Amino acid sequence: MNKAELIEALAKKADVSKAAAGRLLDGFLESVTTELKKGGKVTLVGFGTFATGKRAARTGRNPRTGATIKIPAAKTAKFTAGAALKKTINKK
């Protein structure tokens, strides 16, 4: 599912226009991004948690040349699925 398909599904479920659903989705994504940028986390009970993690600096290798390169430390975004989401996905 891509963003356009998600907006269409949200519009149908919430009985709103696609434009309104698009604004809601954009607002949600912006809010999550802003909170993660501040180092916080966003928890949606039953669905999951968006948080940041840290990746240490390390050395890697350029696959073309074989040359060793230094990869700097970085922050990463991560998502941990909640219990209800896991349960729903694993139902048979």
PDB file of N, CA, C and O in Angstrom:
ATOM      1  N   MET A   1       0.853  -1.171   0.000  1.00  0.00           N
ATOM      2  CA  MET A   1       0.000   0.000   0.000  1.00  0.00           C
ATOM      3  C   MET A   1       0.900   1.236   0.000  1.00  0.00           C
ATOM      4  O   MET A   1       1.824   1.343   0.807  1.00  0.00           O
ATOM      5  N   ASN A   2       0.622   2.158  -0.906  1.00  0.00           N
ATOM      6  CA  ASN A   2       1.380   3.404  -0.921  1.00  0.00           C
ATOM      7  C   ASN A   2       0.557   4.512  -0.251  1.00  0.00           C
ATOM      8  O   ASN A   2      -0.556   4.273   0.217  1.00  0.00           O
ATOM      9  N   LYS A   3       1.117   5.715  -0.214  1.00  0.00           N
ATOM     10  CA  LYS A   3       0.464   6.819   0.493  1.00  0.00           C
ATOM     11  C   LYS A   3      -0.912   7.143  -0.091  1.00  0.00           C
ATOM     12  O   LYS A   3      -1.863   7.364   0.658  1.00  0.00           O
ATOM     13  N   ALA A   4      -1.025   7.173  -1.410  1.00  0.00           N
ATOM     14  CA  ALA A   4      -2.304   7.487  -2.052  1.00  0.00           C
ATOM     15  C   ALA A   4      -3.363   6.446  -1.699  1.00  0.00           C
ATOM     16  O   ALA A   4      -4.516   6.793  -1.443  1.00  0.00           O
ATOM     17  N   GLU A   5      -2.975   5.176  -1.686  1.00  0.00           N
ATOM     18  CA  GLU A   5      -3.915   4.111  -1.333  1.00  0.00           C
ATOM     19  C   GLU A   5      -4.318   4.201   0.138  1.00  0.00           C
ATOM     20  O   GLU A   5      -5.468   3.939   0.490  1.00  0.00           O
ATOM     21  N   LEU A   6      -3.362   4.573   0.995  1.00  0.00           N
ATOM     22  CA  LEU A   6      -3.668   4.742   2.415  1.00  0.00           C
ATOM     23  C   LEU A   6      -4.640   5.894   2.620  1.00  0.00           C
ATOM     24  O   LEU A   6      -5.576   5.778   3.410  1.00  0.00           O
ATOM     25  N   ILE A   7      -4.435   6.984   1.933  1.00  0.00           N
ATOM     26  CA  ILE A   7      -5.344   8.137   2.034  1.00  0.00           C
ATOM     27  C   ILE A   7      -6.746   7.744   1.584  1.00  0.00           C
ATOM     28  O   ILE A   7      -7.735   8.125   2.212  1.00  0.00           O
ATOM     29  N   GLU A   8      -6.830   6.989   0.508  1.00  0.00           N
ATOM     30  CA  GLU A   8      -8.130   6.535   0.015  1.00  0.00           C
ATOM     31  C   GLU A   8      -8.821   5.639   1.039  1.00  0.00           C
ATOM     32  O   GLU A   8     -10.021   5.779   1.276  1.00  0.00           O
ATOM     33  N   ALA A   9      -8.073   4.723   1.647  1.00  0.00           N
ATOM     34  CA  ALA A   9      -8.647   3.831   2.662  1.00  0.00           C
ATOM     35  C   ALA A   9      -9.095   4.617   3.889  1.00  0.00           C
ATOM     36  O   ALA A   9     -10.159   4.341   4.445  1.00  0.00           O
ATOM     37  N   LEU A  10      -8.294   5.593   4.317  1.00  0.00           N
ATOM     38  CA  LEU A  10      -8.676   6.423   5.467  1.00  0.00           C
ATOM     39  C   LEU A  10      -9.937   7.221   5.168  1.00  0.00           C
ATOM     40  O   LEU A  10     -10.820   7.336   6.019  1.00  0.00           O
ATOM     41  N   ALA A  11     -10.023   7.769   3.967  1.00  0.00           N
ATOM     42  CA  ALA A  11     -11.198   8.559   3.582  1.00  0.00           C
ATOM     43  C   ALA A  11     -12.464   7.708   3.635  1.00  0.00           C
ATOM     44  O   ALA A  11     -13.503   8.173   4.104  1.00  0.00           O
ATOM     45  N   LYS A  12     -12.384   6.466   3.156  1.00  0.00           N
ATOM     46  CA  LYS A  12     -13.550   5.575   3.187  1.00  0.00           C
ATOM     47  C   LYS A  12     -13.925   5.211   4.619  1.00  0.00           C
ATOM     48  O   LYS A  12     -15.099   5.273   4.985  1.00  0.00           O
ATOM     49  N   LYS A  13     -12.936   4.831   5.434  1.00  0.00           N
ATOM     50  CA  LYS A  13     -13.199   4.400   6.820  1.00  0.00           C
ATOM     51  C   LYS A  13     -13.778   5.534   7.660  1.00  0.00           C
ATOM     52  O   LYS A  13     -14.683   5.315   8.465  1.00  0.00           O
ATOM     53  N   ALA A  14     -13.254   6.755   7.471  1.00  0.00           N
ATOM     54  CA  ALA A  14     -13.681   7.887   8.295  1.00  0.00           C
ATOM     55  C   ALA A  14     -14.821   8.670   7.657  1.00  0.00           C
ATOM     56  O   ALA A  14     -15.334   9.616   8.255  1.00  0.00           O
ATOM     57  N   ASP A  15     -15.225   8.282   6.440  1.00  0.00           N
ATOM     58  CA  ASP A  15     -16.298   8.964   5.712  1.00  0.00           C
ATOM     59  C   ASP A  15     -16.005  10.458   5.565  1.00  0.00           C
ATOM     60  O   ASP A  15     -16.847  11.309   5.851  1.00  0.00           O
ATOM     61  N   VAL A  16     -14.774  10.750   5.104  1.00  0.00           N
ATOM     62  CA  VAL A  16     -14.355  12.133   4.833  1.00  0.00           C
ATOM     63  C   VAL A  16     -13.782  12.175   3.424  1.00  0.00           C
ATOM     64  O   VAL A  16     -13.588  11.139   2.788  1.00  0.00           O
ATOM     65  N   SER A  17     -13.515  13.382   2.945  1.00  0.00           N
ATOM     66  CA  SER A  17     -12.951  13.518   1.598  1.00  0.00           C
ATOM     67  C   SER A  17     -11.495  13.055   1.596  1.00  0.00           C
ATOM     68  O   SER A  17     -10.845  12.972   2.638  1.00  0.00           O
ATOM     69  N   LYS A  18     -11.009  12.759   0.397  1.00  0.00           N
ATOM     70  CA  LYS A  18      -9.608  12.352   0.267  1.00  0.00           C
ATOM     71  C   LYS A  18      -8.679  13.497   0.677  1.00  0.00           C
ATOM     72  O   LYS A  18      -7.616  13.260   1.251  1.00  0.00           O
ATOM     73  N   ALA A  19      -9.078  14.727   0.385  1.00  0.00           N
ATOM     74  CA  ALA A  19      -8.260  15.886   0.755  1.00  0.00           C
ATOM     75  C   ALA A  19      -8.131  15.984   2.273  1.00  0.00           C
ATOM     76  O   ALA A  19      -7.045  16.233   2.794  1.00  0.00           O
ATOM     77  N   ALA A  20      -9.245  15.787   2.979  1.00  0.00           N
ATOM     78  CA  ALA A  20      -9.217  15.849   4.442  1.00  0.00           C
ATOM     79  C   ALA A  20      -8.379  14.712   5.014  1.00  0.00           C
ATOM     80  O   ALA A  20      -7.611  14.915   5.954  1.00  0.00           O
ATOM     81  N   ALA A  21      -8.525  13.533   4.455  1.00  0.00           N
ATOM     82  CA  ALA A  21      -7.739  12.380   4.911  1.00  0.00           C
ATOM     83  C   ALA A  21      -6.255  12.616   4.652  1.00  0.00           C
ATOM     84  O   ALA A  21      -5.420  12.244   5.476  1.00  0.00           O
ATOM     85  N   GLY A  22      -5.919  13.223   3.531  1.00  0.00           N
ATOM     86  CA  GLY A  22      -4.530  13.547   3.211  1.00  0.00           C
ATOM     87  C   GLY A  22      -3.937  14.525   4.204  1.00  0.00           C
ATOM     88  O   GLY A  22      -2.794  14.373   4.634  1.00  0.00           O
ATOM     89  N   ARG A  23      -4.730  15.545   4.570  1.00  0.00           N
ATOM     90  CA  ARG A  23      -4.254  16.526   5.562  1.00  0.00           C
ATOM     91  C   ARG A  23      -4.057  15.870   6.916  1.00  0.00           C
ATOM     92  O   ARG A  23      -3.092  16.174   7.617  1.00  0.00           O
ATOM     93  N   LEU A  24      -4.957  14.976   7.291  1.00  0.00           N
ATOM     94  CA  LEU A  24      -4.821  14.266   8.567  1.00  0.00           C
ATOM     95  C   LEU A  24      -3.571  13.387   8.580  1.00  0.00           C
ATOM     96  O   LEU A  24      -2.828  13.381   9.562  1.00  0.00           O
ATOM     97  N   LEU A  25      -3.338  12.658   7.513  1.00  0.00           N
ATOM     98  CA  LEU A  25      -2.164  11.800   7.439  1.00  0.00           C
ATOM     99  C   LEU A  25      -0.888  12.638   7.474  1.00  0.00           C
ATOM    100  O   LEU A  25       0.059  12.296   8.184  1.00  0.00           O
ATOM    101  N   ASP A  26      -0.857  13.726   6.716  1.00  0.00           N
ATOM    102  CA  ASP A  26       0.317  14.598   6.710  1.00  0.00           C
ATOM    103  C   ASP A  26       0.556  15.186   8.100  1.00  0.00           C
ATOM    104  O   ASP A  26       1.699  15.288   8.545  1.00  0.00           O
ATOM    105  N   GLY A  27      -0.514  15.568   8.779  1.00  0.00           N
ATOM    106  CA  GLY A  27      -0.392  16.100  10.142  1.00  0.00           C
ATOM    107  C   GLY A  27       0.146  15.067  11.113  1.00  0.00           C
ATOM    108  O   GLY A  27       0.972  15.377  11.972  1.00  0.00           O
ATOM    109  N   PHE A  28      -0.330  13.829  10.971  1.00  0.00           N
ATOM    110  CA  PHE A  28       0.148  12.741  11.828  1.00  0.00           C
ATOM    111  C   PHE A  28       1.639  12.510  11.606  1.00  0.00           C
ATOM    112  O   PHE A  28       2.410  12.427  12.562  1.00  0.00           O
ATOM    113  N   LEU A  29       2.038  12.407  10.346  1.00  0.00           N
ATOM    114  CA  LEU A  29       3.437  12.151  10.027  1.00  0.00           C
ATOM    115  C   LEU A  29       4.337  13.290  10.510  1.00  0.00           C
ATOM    116  O   LEU A  29       5.429  13.047  11.024  1.00  0.00           O
ATOM    117  N   GLU A  30       3.885  14.513  10.346  1.00  0.00           N
ATOM    118  CA  GLU A  30       4.652  15.674  10.800  1.00  0.00           C
ATOM    119  C   GLU A  30       4.797  15.674  12.320  1.00  0.00           C
ATOM    120  O   GLU A  30       5.865  15.988  12.844  1.00  0.00           O
ATOM    121  N   SER A  31       3.727  15.324  13.024  1.00  0.00           N
ATOM    122  CA  SER A  31       3.766  15.277  14.486  1.00  0.00           C
ATOM    123  C   SER A  31       4.720  14.209  14.996  1.00  0.00           C
ATOM    124  O   SER A  31       5.483  14.450  15.931  1.00  0.00           O
ATOM    125  N   VAL A  32       4.682  13.036  14.388  1.00  0.00           N
ATOM    126  CA  VAL A  32       5.585  11.949  14.779  1.00  0.00           C
ATOM    127  C   VAL A  32       7.023  12.352  14.494  1.00  0.00           C
ATOM    128  O   VAL A  32       7.900  12.149  15.333  1.00  0.00           O
ATOM    129  N   THR A  33       7.275  12.920  13.322  1.00  0.00           N
ATOM    130  CA  THR A  33       8.616  13.337  12.944  1.00  0.00           C
ATOM    131  C   THR A  33       9.164  14.389  13.901  1.00  0.00           C
ATOM    132  O   THR A  33      10.321  14.313  14.316  1.00  0.00           O
ATOM    133  N   THR A  34       8.344  15.360  14.246  1.00  0.00           N
ATOM    134  CA  THR A  34       8.763  16.422  15.169  1.00  0.00           C
ATOM    135  C   THR A  34       9.130  15.849  16.527  1.00  0.00           C
ATOM    136  O   THR A  34      10.145  16.230  17.109  1.00  0.00           O
ATOM    137  N   GLU A  35       8.315  14.941  17.033  1.00  0.00           N
ATOM    138  CA  GLU A  35       8.582  14.342  18.346  1.00  0.00           C
ATOM    139  C   GLU A  35       9.869  13.509  18.316  1.00  0.00           C
ATOM    140  O   GLU A  35      10.656  13.560  19.261  1.00  0.00           O
ATOM    141  N   LEU A  36      10.084  12.755  17.259  1.00  0.00           N
ATOM    142  CA  LEU A  36      11.301  11.947  17.151  1.00  0.00           C
ATOM    143  C   LEU A  36      12.537  12.834  17.026  1.00  0.00           C
ATOM    144  O   LEU A  36      13.594  12.506  17.564  1.00  0.00           O
ATOM    145  N   LYS A  37      12.405  13.953  16.319  1.00  0.00           N
ATOM    146  CA  LYS A  37      13.506  14.893  16.180  1.00  0.00           C
ATOM    147  C   LYS A  37      13.944  15.438  17.532  1.00  0.00           C
ATOM    148  O   LYS A  37      15.128  15.690  17.755  1.00  0.00           O
ATOM    149  N   LYS A  38      12.974  15.620  18.440  1.00  0.00           N
ATOM    150  CA  LYS A  38      13.269  16.117  19.787  1.00  0.00           C
ATOM    151  C   LYS A  38      13.840  15.023  20.676  1.00  0.00           C
ATOM    152  O   LYS A  38      14.258  15.300  21.800  1.00  0.00           O
ATOM    153  N   GLY A  39      13.865  13.785  20.191  1.00  0.00           N
ATOM    154  CA  GLY A  39      14.379  12.685  20.986  1.00  0.00           C
ATOM    155  C   GLY A  39      13.308  11.965  21.782  1.00  0.00           C
ATOM    156  O   GLY A  39      13.617  11.088  22.589  1.00  0.00           O
ATOM    157  N   GLY A  40      12.053  12.324  21.563  1.00  0.00           N
ATOM    158  CA  GLY A  40      10.947  11.695  22.279  1.00  0.00           C
ATOM    159  C   GLY A  40      10.482  10.429  21.587  1.00  0.00           C
ATOM    160  O   GLY A  40      11.125   9.928  20.665  1.00  0.00           O
ATOM    161  N   LYS A  41       9.353   9.924  22.051  1.00  0.00           N
ATOM    162  CA  LYS A  41       8.761   8.758  21.408  1.00  0.00           C
ATOM    163  C   LYS A  41       7.256   8.935  21.354  1.00  0.00           C
ATOM    164  O   LYS A  41       6.680   9.691  22.135  1.00  0.00           O
ATOM    165  N   VAL A  42       6.626   8.233  20.428  1.00  0.00           N
ATOM    166  CA  VAL A  42       5.177   8.295  20.251  1.00  0.00           C
ATOM    167  C   VAL A  42       4.635   6.888  20.448  1.00  0.00           C
ATOM    168  O   VAL A  42       4.994   5.964  19.717  1.00  0.00           O
ATOM    169  N   THR A  43       3.764   6.734  21.444  1.00  0.00           N
ATOM    170  CA  THR A  43       3.188   5.426  21.748  1.00  0.00           C
ATOM    171  C   THR A  43       1.709   5.430  21.416  1.00  0.00           C
ATOM    172  O   THR A  43       0.961   6.283  21.895  1.00  0.00           O
ATOM    173  N   LEU A  44       1.289   4.485  20.603  1.00  0.00           N
ATOM    174  CA  LEU A  44      -0.122   4.279  20.287  1.00  0.00           C
ATOM    175  C   LEU A  44      -0.487   2.929  20.890  1.00  0.00           C
ATOM    176  O   LEU A  44      -0.176   1.881  20.322  1.00  0.00           O
ATOM    177  N   VAL A  45      -1.141   2.961  22.032  1.00  0.00           N
ATOM    178  CA  VAL A  45      -1.424   1.744  22.786  1.00  0.00           C
ATOM    179  C   VAL A  45      -2.125   0.715  21.901  1.00  0.00           C
ATOM    180  O   VAL A  45      -3.124   1.014  21.247  1.00  0.00           O
ATOM    181  N   GLY A  46      -1.587  -0.492  21.895  1.00  0.00           N
ATOM    182  CA  GLY A  46      -2.142  -1.571  21.096  1.00  0.00           C
ATOM    183  C   GLY A  46      -1.583  -1.634  19.689  1.00  0.00           C
ATOM    184  O   GLY A  46      -1.588  -2.695  19.066  1.00  0.00           O
ATOM    185  N   PHE A  47      -1.101  -0.505  19.180  1.00  0.00           N
ATOM    186  CA  PHE A  47      -0.556  -0.480  17.817  1.00  0.00           C
ATOM    187  C   PHE A  47       0.960  -0.579  17.843  1.00  0.00           C
ATOM    188  O   PHE A  47       1.534  -1.474  17.222  1.00  0.00           O
ATOM    189  N   GLY A  48       1.617   0.336  18.557  1.00  0.00           N
ATOM    190  CA  GLY A  48       3.066   0.279  18.631  1.00  0.00           C
ATOM    191  C   GLY A  48       3.682   1.589  19.058  1.00  0.00           C
ATOM    192  O   GLY A  48       2.984   2.548  19.389  1.00  0.00           O
ATOM    193  N   THR A  49       5.006   1.617  19.046  1.00  0.00           N
ATOM    194  CA  THR A  49       5.763   2.779  19.497  1.00  0.00           C
ATOM    195  C   THR A  49       6.796   3.181  18.458  1.00  0.00           C
ATOM    196  O   THR A  49       7.559   2.354  17.959  1.00  0.00           O
ATOM    197  N   PHE A  50       6.802   4.470  18.146  1.00  0.00           N
ATOM    198  CA  PHE A  50       7.826   5.053  17.297  1.00  0.00           C
ATOM    199  C   PHE A  50       8.852   5.669  18.238  1.00  0.00           C
ATOM    200  O   PHE A  50       8.479   6.415  19.144  1.00  0.00           O
ATOM    201  N   ALA A  51      10.133   5.376  18.045  1.00  0.00           N
ATOM    202  CA  ALA A  51      11.182   5.900  18.906  1.00  0.00           C
ATOM    203  C   ALA A  51      12.449   6.087  18.083  1.00  0.00           C
ATOM    204  O   ALA A  51      12.507   5.713  16.911  1.00  0.00           O
ATOM    205  N   THR A  52      13.465   6.674  18.716  1.00  0.00           N
ATOM    206  CA  THR A  52      14.748   6.820  18.058  1.00  0.00           C
ATOM    207  C   THR A  52      15.760   5.890  18.704  1.00  0.00           C
ATOM    208  O   THR A  52      15.642   5.542  19.879  1.00  0.00           O
ATOM    209  N   GLY A  53      16.738   5.499  17.935  1.00  0.00           N
ATOM    210  CA  GLY A  53      17.831   4.677  18.431  1.00  0.00           C
ATOM    211  C   GLY A  53      19.141   5.278  17.974  1.00  0.00           C
ATOM    212  O   GLY A  53      19.158   6.221  17.182  1.00  0.00           O
ATOM    213  N   LYS A  54      20.219   4.744  18.461  1.00  0.00           N
ATOM    214  CA  LYS A  54      21.544   5.239  18.075  1.00  0.00           C
ATOM    215  C   LYS A  54      22.325   4.119  17.404  1.00  0.00           C
ATOM    216  O   LYS A  54      22.277   2.964  17.829  1.00  0.00           O
ATOM    217  N   ARG A  55      23.032   4.477  16.368  1.00  0.00           N
ATOM    218  CA  ARG A  55      23.911   3.532  15.697  1.00  0.00           C
ATOM    219  C   ARG A  55      25.333   4.062  15.865  1.00  0.00           C
ATOM    220  O   ARG A  55      25.612   5.207  15.509  1.00  0.00           O
ATOM    221  N   ALA A  56      26.215   3.258  16.394  1.00  0.00           N
ATOM    222  CA  ALA A  56      27.590   3.676  16.644  1.00  0.00           C
ATOM    223  C   ALA A  56      28.361   3.836  15.335  1.00  0.00           C
ATOM    224  O   ALA A  56      28.011   3.247  14.312  1.00  0.00           O
ATOM    225  N   ALA A  57      29.411   4.642  15.394  1.00  0.00           N
ATOM    226  CA  ALA A  57      30.290   4.776  14.237  1.00  0.00           C
ATOM    227  C   ALA A  57      30.978   3.430  14.009  1.00  0.00           C
ATOM    228  O   ALA A  57      31.249   2.685  14.951  1.00  0.00           O
ATOM    229  N   ARG A  58      31.247   3.141  12.761  1.00  0.00           N
ATOM    230  CA  ARG A  58      31.879   1.859  12.454  1.00  0.00           C
ATOM    231  C   ARG A  58      32.631   1.967  11.138  1.00  0.00           C
ATOM    232  O   ARG A  58      32.498   2.947  10.405  1.00  0.00           O
ATOM    233  N   THR A  59      33.414   0.952  10.857  1.00  0.00           N
ATOM    234  CA  THR A  59      34.106   0.928   9.571  1.00  0.00           C
ATOM    235  C   THR A  59      33.379  -0.036   8.655  1.00  0.00           C
ATOM    236  O   THR A  59      32.844  -1.054   9.094  1.00  0.00           O
ATOM    237  N   GLY A  60      33.367   0.295   7.401  1.00  0.00           N
ATOM    238  CA  GLY A  60      32.716  -0.545   6.407  1.00  0.00           C
ATOM    239  C   GLY A  60      33.633  -0.697   5.213  1.00  0.00           C
ATOM    240  O   GLY A  60      34.781  -0.254   5.231  1.00  0.00           O
ATOM    241  N   ARG A  61      33.114  -1.329   4.177  1.00  0.00           N
ATOM    242  CA  ARG A  61      33.922  -1.529   2.987  1.00  0.00           C
ATOM    243  C   ARG A  61      33.106  -1.186   1.762  1.00  0.00           C
ATOM    244  O   ARG A  61      31.951  -1.592   1.635  1.00  0.00           O
ATOM    245  N   ASN A  62      33.712  -0.439   0.865  1.00  0.00           N
ATOM    246  CA  ASN A  62      33.084  -0.115  -0.400  1.00  0.00           C
ATOM    247  C   ASN A  62      33.053  -1.401  -1.228  1.00  0.00           C
ATOM    248  O   ASN A  62      34.109  -1.954  -1.535  1.00  0.00           O
ATOM    249  N   PRO A  63      31.854  -1.891  -1.597  1.00  0.00           N
ATOM    250  CA  PRO A  63      31.776  -3.161  -2.308  1.00  0.00           C
ATOM    251  C   PRO A  63      32.424  -3.133  -3.697  1.00  0.00           C
ATOM    252  O   PRO A  63      32.852  -4.176  -4.192  1.00  0.00           O
ATOM    253  N   ARG A  64      32.500  -1.983  -4.319  1.00  0.00           N
ATOM    254  CA  ARG A  64      33.105  -1.888  -5.659  1.00  0.00           C
ATOM    255  C   ARG A  64      34.625  -1.937  -5.607  1.00  0.00           C
ATOM    256  O   ARG A  64      35.271  -2.677  -6.348  1.00  0.00           O
ATOM    257  N   THR A  65      35.178  -1.122  -4.702  1.00  0.00           N
ATOM    258  CA  THR A  65      36.635  -0.993  -4.677  1.00  0.00           C
ATOM    259  C   THR A  65      37.298  -1.817  -3.593  1.00  0.00           C
ATOM    260  O   THR A  65      38.489  -2.117  -3.679  1.00  0.00           O
ATOM    261  N   GLY A  66      36.537  -2.186  -2.570  1.00  0.00           N
ATOM    262  CA  GLY A  66      37.111  -2.923  -1.454  1.00  0.00           C
ATOM    263  C   GLY A  66      37.783  -2.006  -0.448  1.00  0.00           C
ATOM    264  O   GLY A  66      38.313  -2.473   0.560  1.00  0.00           O
ATOM    265  N   ALA A  67      37.768  -0.689  -0.715  1.00  0.00           N
ATOM    266  CA  ALA A  67      38.403   0.272   0.183  1.00  0.00           C
ATOM    267  C   ALA A  67      37.634   0.364   1.492  1.00  0.00           C
ATOM    268  O   ALA A  67      36.405   0.296   1.511  1.00  0.00           O
ATOM    269  N   THR A  68      38.369   0.519   2.582  1.00  0.00           N
ATOM    270  CA  THR A  68      37.750   0.682   3.900  1.00  0.00           C
ATOM    271  C   THR A  68      37.272   2.122   4.028  1.00  0.00           C
ATOM    272  O   THR A  68      37.984   3.058   3.666  1.00  0.00           O
ATOM    273  N   ILE A  69      36.050   2.290   4.552  1.00  0.00           N
ATOM    274  CA  ILE A  69      35.490   3.624   4.764  1.00  0.00           C
ATOM    275  C   ILE A  69      34.983   3.729   6.192  1.00  0.00           C
ATOM    276  O   ILE A  69      34.649   2.724   6.820  1.00  0.00           O
ATOM    277  N   LYS A  70      34.927   4.954   6.698  1.00  0.00           N
ATOM    278  CA  LYS A  70      34.396   5.188   8.033  1.00  0.00           C
ATOM    279  C   LYS A  70      32.939   5.618   7.898  1.00  0.00           C
ATOM    280  O   LYS A  70      32.623   6.549   7.158  1.00  0.00           O
ATOM    281  N   ILE A  71      32.068   4.941   8.610  1.00  0.00           N
ATOM    282  CA  ILE A  71      30.648   5.271   8.612  1.00  0.00           C
ATOM    283  C   ILE A  71      30.370   5.982   9.925  1.00  0.00           C
ATOM    284  O   ILE A  71      30.583   5.402  10.990  1.00  0.00           O
ATOM    285  N   PRO A  72      29.897   7.233   9.878  1.00  0.00           N
ATOM    286  CA  PRO A  72      29.695   7.994  11.110  1.00  0.00           C
ATOM    287  C   PRO A  72      28.516   7.476  11.939  1.00  0.00           C
ATOM    288  O   PRO A  72      27.637   6.781  11.430  1.00  0.00           O
ATOM    289  N   ALA A  73      28.520   7.828  13.211  1.00  0.00           N
ATOM    290  CA  ALA A  73      27.401   7.498  14.094  1.00  0.00           C
ATOM    291  C   ALA A  73      26.149   8.193  13.567  1.00  0.00           C
ATOM    292  O   ALA A  73      26.239   9.242  12.929  1.00  0.00           O
ATOM    293  N   ALA A  74      24.984   7.609  13.834  1.00  0.00           N
ATOM    294  CA  ALA A  74      23.737   8.188  13.339  1.00  0.00           C
ATOM    295  C   ALA A  74      22.582   7.844  14.280  1.00  0.00           C
ATOM    296  O   ALA A  74      22.612   6.851  15.006  1.00  0.00           O
ATOM    297  N   LYS A  75      21.565   8.706  14.235  1.00  0.00           N
ATOM    298  CA  LYS A  75      20.308   8.397  14.913  1.00  0.00           C
ATOM    299  C   LYS A  75      19.443   7.642  13.923  1.00  0.00           C
ATOM    300  O   LYS A  75      19.495   7.909  12.723  1.00  0.00           O
ATOM    301  N   THR A  76      18.652   6.707  14.411  1.00  0.00           N
ATOM    302  CA  THR A  76      17.757   5.966  13.539  1.00  0.00           C
ATOM    303  C   THR A  76      16.348   6.014  14.094  1.00  0.00           C
ATOM    304  O   THR A  76      16.152   6.146  15.302  1.00  0.00           O
ATOM    305  N   ALA A  77      15.378   5.907  13.220  1.00  0.00           N
ATOM    306  CA  ALA A  77      13.981   5.810  13.635  1.00  0.00           C
ATOM    307  C   ALA A  77      13.643   4.334  13.714  1.00  0.00           C
ATOM    308  O   ALA A  77      14.052   3.551  12.857  1.00  0.00           O
ATOM    309  N   LYS A  78      12.900   3.957  14.738  1.00  0.00           N
ATOM    310  CA  LYS A  78      12.487   2.556  14.836  1.00  0.00           C
ATOM    311  C   LYS A  78      11.039   2.468  15.282  1.00  0.00           C
ATOM    312  O   LYS A  78      10.511   3.373  15.929  1.00  0.00           O
ATOM    313  N   PHE A  79      10.418   1.373  14.927  1.00  0.00           N
ATOM    314  CA  PHE A  79       9.027   1.120  15.292  1.00  0.00           C
ATOM    315  C   PHE A  79       8.966  -0.242  15.954  1.00  0.00           C
ATOM    316  O   PHE A  79       9.501  -1.221  15.433  1.00  0.00           O
ATOM    317  N   THR A  80       8.312  -0.301  17.105  1.00  0.00           N
ATOM    318  CA  THR A  80       8.099  -1.564  17.797  1.00  0.00           C
ATOM    319  C   THR A  80       6.604  -1.827  17.820  1.00  0.00           C
ATOM    320  O   THR A  80       5.835  -1.017  18.337  1.00  0.00           O
ATOM    321  N   ALA A  81       6.195  -2.945  17.266  1.00  0.00           N
ATOM    322  CA  ALA A  81       4.772  -3.286  17.206  1.00  0.00           C
ATOM    323  C   ALA A  81       4.236  -3.587  18.600  1.00  0.00           C
ATOM    324  O   ALA A  81       4.924  -4.190  19.423  1.00  0.00           O
ATOM    325  N   GLY A  82       2.999  -3.159  18.857  1.00  0.00           N
ATOM    326  CA  GLY A  82       2.341  -3.430  20.126  1.00  0.00           C
ATOM    327  C   GLY A  82       1.738  -4.823  20.151  1.00  0.00           C
ATOM    328  O   GLY A  82       1.645  -5.496  19.125  1.00  0.00           O
ATOM    329  N   ALA A  83       1.330  -5.244  21.339  1.00  0.00           N
ATOM    330  CA  ALA A  83       0.802  -6.595  21.532  1.00  0.00           C
ATOM    331  C   ALA A  83      -0.440  -6.860  20.671  1.00  0.00           C
ATOM    332  O   ALA A  83      -0.557  -7.923  20.060  1.00  0.00           O
ATOM    333  N   ALA A  84      -1.357  -5.904  20.625  1.00  0.00           N
ATOM    334  CA  ALA A  84      -2.593  -6.112  19.862  1.00  0.00           C
ATOM    335  C   ALA A  84      -2.298  -6.244  18.367  1.00  0.00           C
ATOM    336  O   ALA A  84      -2.916  -7.062  17.686  1.00  0.00           O
ATOM    337  N   LEU A  85      -1.364  -5.449  17.855  1.00  0.00           N
ATOM    338  CA  LEU A  85      -1.002  -5.533  16.441  1.00  0.00           C
ATOM    339  C   LEU A  85      -0.356  -6.884  16.148  1.00  0.00           C
ATOM    340  O   LEU A  85      -0.692  -7.531  15.156  1.00  0.00           O
ATOM    341  N   LYS A  86       0.562  -7.309  17.000  1.00  0.00           N
ATOM    342  CA  LYS A  86       1.196  -8.616  16.816  1.00  0.00           C
ATOM    343  C   LYS A  86       0.176  -9.737  16.819  1.00  0.00           C
ATOM    344  O   LYS A  86       0.236 -10.652  15.998  1.00  0.00           O
ATOM    345  N   LYS A  87      -0.768  -9.654  17.759  1.00  0.00           N
ATOM    346  CA  LYS A  87      -1.795 -10.684  17.870  1.00  0.00           C
ATOM    347  C   LYS A  87      -2.653 -10.745  16.608  1.00  0.00           C
ATOM    348  O   LYS A  87      -2.947 -11.826  16.097  1.00  0.00           O
ATOM    349  N   THR A  88      -3.042  -9.589  16.119  1.00  0.00           N
ATOM    350  CA  THR A  88      -3.871  -9.518  14.915  1.00  0.00           C
ATOM    351  C   THR A  88      -3.139 -10.066  13.687  1.00  0.00           C
ATOM    352  O   THR A  88      -3.719 -10.800  12.886  1.00  0.00           O
ATOM    353  N   ILE A  89      -1.885  -9.708  13.550  1.00  0.00           N
ATOM    354  CA  ILE A  89      -1.091 -10.167  12.408  1.00  0.00           C
ATOM    355  C   ILE A  89      -0.894 -11.673  12.436  1.00  0.00           C
ATOM    356  O   ILE A  89      -0.900 -12.320  11.389  1.00  0.00           O
ATOM    357  N   ASN A  90      -0.720 -12.234  13.621  1.00  0.00           N
ATOM    358  CA  ASN A  90      -0.419 -13.651  13.734  1.00  0.00           C
ATOM    359  C   ASN A  90      -1.660 -14.550  13.837  1.00  0.00           C
ATOM    360  O   ASN A  90      -1.528 -15.770  13.940  1.00  0.00           O
ATOM    361  N   LYS A  91      -2.866 -13.955  13.808  1.00  0.00           N
ATOM    362  CA  LYS A  91      -4.090 -14.754  13.826  1.00  0.00           C
ATOM    363  C   LYS A  91      -4.196 -15.568  12.546  1.00  0.00           C
ATOM    364  O   LYS A  91      -3.863 -15.097  11.458  1.00  0.00           O
ATOM    365  N   LYS A  92      -4.659 -16.776  12.699  1.00  0.00           N
ATOM    366  CA  LYS A  92      -4.822 -17.622  11.513  1.00  0.00           C
ATOM    367  C   LYS A  92      -6.257 -17.887  11.229  1.00  0.00           C
ATOM    368  O   LYS A  92      -6.578 -18.583  10.266  1.00  0.00           O
TER     369      LYS A  92
END
